[in-house]
């Protein structure tokens, strides 16, 4: 299942997947990968400068993550182009939710935020899903 959001003509598509081989439920560790595609549907190039994630586990524990770029890069995404990357998230519960924002800047120096859609991190034994 993929989740989508469009802000300022920038589309963000997230596809999470549970990684059983990286998880150890007996030790209280569940792990997900999430593939992200950022599509620039605007008329000008944008640079992804930084990110913010809000990760909530099934117990309601919140972790906030802020950082420069994504996967060590601050990509410049031209009009009609896209940037893809994959990252991961461990939790101490079998389910959770992630949501966030990317902070972009245009070539003219205008800064703006782009929404990352809320998406579920659900182990195969979980019946919960964030609908979109």
LOBAMI-321351 format. One line per field, with one value per residue (C-alpha): residue number from 1; residue in one letter; y, z, x. Coordinates in nm, 2 decimals. Layout:
<recs>
num (NUM, ...) $
residuo (a, ...) $
c2 (Y, ...) $
c3 (Z, ...) $
c1 (X, ...) $
</recs>
This chain:
<recs>
num (1, 2, 3, 4, 5, 6, 7, 8, 9, 10, 11, 12, 13, 14, 15, 16, 17, 18, 19, 20, 21, 22, 23, 24, 25, 26, 27, 28, 29, 30, 31, 32, 33, 34, 35, 36, 37, 38, 39, 40, 41, 42, 43, 44, 45, 46, 47, 48, 49, 50, 51, 52, 53, 54, 55, 56, 57, 58, 59, 60, 61, 62, 63, 64, 65, 66, 67, 68, 69, 70, 71, 72, 73, 74, 75, 76, 77, 78, 79, 80, 81, 82, 83, 84, 85, 86, 87, 88, 89, 90, 91, 92, 93, 94, 95, 96, 97, 98, 99, 100, 101, 102, 103, 104, 105, 106, 107, 108, 109, 110, 111, 112, 113, 114, 115, 116, 117, 118, 119, 120, 121, 122, 123, 124, 125, 126, 127, 128, 129, 130, 131, 132) $
residuo (x, x, x, x, x, x, x, x, x, x, x, x, x, x, x, x, x, x, x, x, x, x, x, x, x, x, x, x, x, x, x, x, x, x, x, x, x, x, x, x, x, x, x, x, x, x, x, x, x, x, x, x, x, x, x, x, x, x, x, x, x, x, x, x, x, x, x, x, x, x, x, x, x, x, x, x, x, x, x, x, x, x, x, x, x, x, x, x, x, x, x, x, x, x, x, x, x, x, x, x, x, x, x, x, x, x, x, x, x, x, x, x, x, x, x, x, x, x, x, x, x, x, x, x, x, x, x, x, x, x, x, x) $
c2 (0.00, 0.35, 0.68, 1.01, 1.38, 1.68, 2.02, 2.32, 2.08, 1.84, 1.49, 1.26, 0.89, 0.65, 0.27, 0.10, -0.27, -0.49, -0.65, -0.98, -1.07, -0.75, -0.79, -0.98, -0.98, -1.20, -0.92, -0.64, -0.52, -0.47, -0.31, -0.15, -0.01, 0.27, 0.37, 0.74, 0.90, 1.28, 1.41, 1.77, 1.87, 2.24, 2.47, 2.51, 2.31, 2.26, 2.14, 1.92, 2.08, 1.90, 1.66, 1.62, 1.29, 1.22, 0.85, 0.72, 0.36, 0.15, 0.27, 0.63, 0.70, 0.97, 1.02, 1.32, 1.32, 1.62, 1.63, 1.76, 1.62, 1.25, 0.95, 1.19, 1.39, 1.73, 1.65, 1.91, 1.79, 1.96, 2.02, 1.69, 1.49, 1.27, 1.15, 0.81, 0.67, 0.40, 0.42, 0.22, 0.25, 0.02, 0.02, -0.15, -0.23, -0.43, -0.12, 0.25, 0.56, 0.80, 1.14, 1.44, 1.72, 1.79, 2.15, 2.27, 2.58, 2.70, 2.83, 3.18, 3.11, 3.07, 2.82, 2.60, 2.28, 1.97, 1.73, 1.36, 1.16, 0.97, 0.60, 0.29, 0.06, -0.26, -0.61, -0.90, -0.99, -0.64, -0.56, -0.18, 0.04, 0.42, 0.48, 0.75) $
c3 (0.00, -0.09, 0.07, -0.12, -0.04, -0.27, -0.14, -0.36, -0.67, -0.50, -0.47, -0.20, -0.23, 0.05, 0.04, 0.37, 0.40, 0.71, 0.72, 0.90, 0.86, 1.04, 1.31, 1.64, 1.81, 2.09, 2.17, 2.13, 1.79, 1.47, 1.16, 0.85, 0.53, 0.35, -0.01, -0.09, -0.42, -0.44, -0.77, -0.87, -1.06, -1.04, -1.30, -1.13, -0.96, -0.59, -0.34, -0.05, 0.24, 0.55, 0.70, 1.00, 1.11, 1.39, 1.47, 1.71, 1.83, 1.95, 2.31, 2.21, 2.25, 2.01, 1.86, 1.66, 1.40, 1.23, 1.00, 0.69, 0.36, 0.32, 0.31, 0.32, 0.02, -0.05, -0.40, -0.66, -0.83, -1.16, -1.30, -1.40, -1.23, -0.93, -0.65, -0.49, -0.17, 0.08, 0.45, 0.76, 1.10, 1.40, 1.67, 2.00, 1.92, 1.63, 1.48, 1.46, 1.24, 1.07, 0.93, 0.85, 0.63, 0.39, 0.38, 0.03, -0.13, -0.49, -0.71, -0.63, -0.26, -0.15, 0.14, 0.19, 0.36, 0.18, 0.37, 0.40, 0.43, 0.75, 0.69, 0.89, 1.01, 1.07, 1.12, 0.95, 1.28, 1.31, 1.16, 1.18, 0.88, 0.82, 0.54, 0.28) $
c1 (0.00, 0.13, 0.04, 0.04, 0.04, 0.08, 0.20, 0.31, 0.31, 0.55, 0.41, 0.54, 0.46, 0.56, 0.55, 0.63, 0.72, 0.77, 1.12, 1.08, 1.45, 1.55, 1.28, 1.30, 0.96, 1.09, 1.34, 1.08, 1.21, 1.01, 1.17, 1.02, 1.17, 1.00, 1.05, 0.99, 0.94, 0.94, 0.80, 0.84, 0.53, 0.61, 0.77, 1.10, 1.38, 1.36, 1.63, 1.54, 1.73, 1.61, 1.35, 1.13, 0.97, 0.72, 0.72, 0.46, 0.46, 0.16, 0.22, 0.18, 0.56, 0.67, 1.01, 1.09, 1.37, 1.52, 1.81, 1.98, 1.86, 1.78, 2.01, 2.31, 2.19, 2.03, 1.89, 1.81, 1.49, 1.41, 1.07, 0.91, 1.19, 1.17, 1.40, 1.37, 1.53, 1.47, 1.53, 1.42, 1.26, 1.28, 1.01, 0.97, 0.60, 0.45, 0.28, 0.32, 0.27, 0.51, 0.44, 0.65, 0.77, 1.05, 1.18, 1.26, 1.40, 1.35, 1.63, 1.51, 1.57, 1.20, 1.17, 0.86, 0.75, 0.62, 0.40, 0.49, 0.17, 0.10, 0.16, 0.12, 0.40, 0.22, 0.36, 0.18, 0.01, -0.14, -0.48, -0.44, -0.39, -0.39, -0.63, -0.58) $
</recs>
